[in-house]
Amino acid sequence: VYKRQREDGVMNMVGYLAEYVSVDKNRVVVVDKKVPFAHAALTEPLACCLHSVTKADIKIGDVVVIIGAGIMGLLHTQLAKKRGAYVIVAELDSARREKALACGADLAFEPTAEDAAAYVQKASKGRGAQVVFNTTAVHAAWEQAFAMLAPFGKVVAYSSQHPDVPVPVSMGQVHSSQIEIVGTVSSNQQDMYMAALSLIHIS
């Protein structure tokens, strides 16, 4: 069980390990009995990723780079493909790169084995990435994320950072390339949970 502080200062109990718990009915989402529990358990993380992808506003044909192929990176991969993006995954682990490809990524590469920005430039035929999601807590990934970005692109800060060390940002790049830095965390929006469940139902 953990607590979250509301804007009014009251601490809310958010997570539970109890067999039964009492909540307001507007916080309940009904899951079809046909959906396996292991799939239904992904509703919350999938809703978080849906929120992230929605904020990124991916367009058909966009080049999207996802840094990290853990569960959140893989969910971002699948969602970006559903939006019609060309998806490139940057991941250190070879098994995870294979998983990313199995989940629909067009390319997966090892970002420390070569110049990551040059790889994306070549793979995108010089366009660069319209959206870069960082789903890792790796501080060094931020420099790569900004270097991969195309003019008018978005860098999405999806992952928590521990330790939260300040990241150098070229304000000249922000100004001249008109890039955006987008923050996203969690998803307590009912429609996101319903959309996540809909995707799980039809998968």
N, C-alpha and C positions, 0 to 999 in steps of 0.2 A: 504494500500500500504506500502511495506517496501523496504529497499534498501540493496544491498549486494555489498561489495567492491571487484572489480576484482583485479587480480594480478598486473595490470598496474596502480592501484590506482583509476580508474574510478568507480563511484558509479552506479550500475545497478538497475533499477526498476524491481523487481521480481514479486511481487504480485499485483493484480488489483481487483478493485471493480466496474469498469466501465462496461457499457453494451456492448461497442465495444472497441477493442484495436488493434493497428497495431503492428504486430510482423513479423520477418523474416520468410519466408515460411518453412525453415528447422526446425523451432521450433513448427510447427503446427502438431498435431496428429489428424487424422480424426477418428471420432467415428461413428460407425454404428447407424443409426436412430432407430434401433430396441432395442438398449441398453437404459434402463431407465436412466434418468439424475442422480438419486441417486446412481446408480451403476457406471456410468461414472465418477462421482465426486471422486471416490476412486482410480482413476488411479494413481495419484501422490503418495499417501501413499503406495499403493501396489507396485509401482515401487521402492520406498525407501526400502521396506521390501525385495523385490527381490534382490536388490543390496546387502543387508545385508546377506541374505541366500546364495547368490552366493559367497561372500567373505568367508563365513564359510565353504564352500565346503563339505556340508553334504553328507555322503555316505549311501547307503541302509543298514539298520540295525543299524545305529548309535543311541545312546541314546542322545536325545536333551532335555535340560531343558530350558524352557522359563519363565523368572521371570516377572510377570505382565500379566494380561489378559484384558488390555484395547484394543482399536482397533488395535494398532500395535502388541501387543502380540498375539491377535487372528489371525491376518494376518500371523504372523510368524508361528503360530501353523499349519494353513492350508498349507502353503508352505513347511514346514518341513515334513508334512505327505505326500505331493506329491512327495517328494524326498525319501520316503521310511524309514523315521526315526520312532523310538519309542519315542513319545513326552510326556514329563511330564511338567505340568504347575504349577508354584508356585504363588499363589494368595491369598490375605487376604480376599477378599469379596466372600461370598458363592454364590451369584448370578452370579458373573463373573466366578467362578469355574465351575458352571453348563454350562455357555455359552461356556467355553473352551472345555468341554467334547462334547457339541453339535457341535463344530467346528472340532472335530476329535481327540482331545487330548486323549491319552491312560489313563492318570491319571491326577488328579488335586488335590493339597493339600494345606493346610494352613501352610506357612513356619515359623510362629511364635508359632504354637501350638506344634511343635515337632522339633527335630534336623533335619534340612533340608538335610544336607549331609548324615546322616544315612538313611533317608527316600529314597534318590536317590540310595544309595548303595544297600539297600534291594530290591528296585523296579527293579534295573538293574542287580540283581543277582551278585553283587560285582564288576561290571565293572566300575561304575561311568559314568559320562556324557562325551561324545566326544565333545559336543558343549553346552555351556551355553550362552543364550542371556539374557542380562539385558535390558528390555524395560522400566524400571522405573527410576525415579530420586532419589530413596531411597538409601542413602549412605550405610546403613547397609547391603544392598543386596549384595554388592561386596564381603564381607567376605564369605557369603554363596556361592556365585558363584565360588570362587576359591576352596572352600572346597568340592564342588560337582564334581569337574573336574577330569577326568581320565588322566593318563599319555598320553602325546602327544595331549591332548585336546585343545580346543580353548575357550577363554572367549571373547564374542563379546560385545563391548560397543556400544549399539544402541542408548540409550537415552541421551539427554542432561542432565547435572547435575547442579542443582540450589539449594543451592550454590555449587560451584565447589570445594568441600573440597578434599584435597589429600587423596588417598586411600592407605592403607598399602599393599604392595605386598612382599611376601616372594621370594626373588631372589633365595634362595635355592630351592624352589619348581619349579621356572621357569627353573633353571639349571637341577636339577635332574630328573624332570618329563617331561622336554622338552615341556612345555605348551606354547601356543601362546596367546598374547593379541591383539585383532583385533579391530580397530576403524572403524566405518562406519557412514556416515551422508548423507542424501538426495540421490538423483540420478538424475543427469542431462544427463545421457546417453540415447540417442534416442532409443537404442535397448531395454533398460529396460522399457521404456514407451510402446513400441510396444509389448513387452512380457506381460506387465501388462494388456494392452487392449485385447490381445489375450485370456488371462485367464478369463477376465470379459466377453468377447463375448461367450465363451463356457460354462460358469457357469450356 
